[in-house]
């Protein structure tokens, strides 16, 4: 049977609109910094994408600085700043934080001084959505953008990180969105592209795909497609809970992204579950894709108070607009079958 992709938080499949925009951009010859007709045509592609991203992200009037992804955007926003963050942040953000914020068992973060803090809009592993305080220095909106109603202009943040491939654009392109008047120091020097904040000839093809994907994602969100995804996520969790009553659903009672389910089966290693389900034809994750290959407990779940055994026994299933009920029920059937085998092995070992 056809494989089922349930790892949308790691990367979303490329949207047809993005593919079409990228193919068209491949035929644009000029360098965007050149002043001749060909150069101006290339520059027009970038500026169209900039408008598309700004509109979709609710960032009209803000600066959209294109980067190689959210990781570079984080470095551009956070380097040299004395900012605090919680233990649930993505490694690309946490690497720059100099102070710690407290997080409760539901994954909600307390931010006493927003102007000196960075806080994700939604967590990639648990899906838990944060209430962003006004005046926040930086927010990582990578997972929220395109999945839930979000507008940079009313977020209260001075800067935001976003990435194309999380909403159906190409990999290797993202942006730092900056409220006008916020100081940003370039980390890549040279030709002065991107308003002097990120030098280097722009990734014309990737940027074109990002703009088209952002526009399409906003259209899907307005159309209510993620409410349907949420229903599928609820079906998945209800079905699994009925079969495996020891399973813990992280953040189940919190406000979550509509597509994300993180659950723990204590003692059953997350990476083992990923491999077993991969052989069964399902792509899932044991945490952030950037941490794949690292056999260690999730720092996000440990921050929420789970011990090493529990934090190492979690998987994340993340759905998308093309996920079907049949996909979900097939996954549930395969996963519960493997969970019973795991449970039987533990019972047999206990009797020996």
Protein Blocks (a to p, Z undefined) as FASTA:
>chain_A
ZZdddbfkmpccddfklmmmmmmmmmpmbdfkbcbfklmmmmmmmmmmmmmmmmmnopgh
iacdddfbjklmmmmmmgopacdddfkbcfklmmmpcbdcdddfkopacdfblmlcccdf
bdfklopacdddehiabdcfklmnopaccdfklnopabdcddfklnopaehiacddddeh
iacddfbgcjhpghhpagcjddfklmmmmmmmmmmmmmmmmnommmmmmmmmmmmmmmmm
mmmmmbccehklpccdfkbccdddehiafklmmmmmmmnopacdebjfklgoiacddfkl
mmnopafklmmmcccddddfklcfklmmmmmmmmmmmmmmmmmmmmmmmmZZ
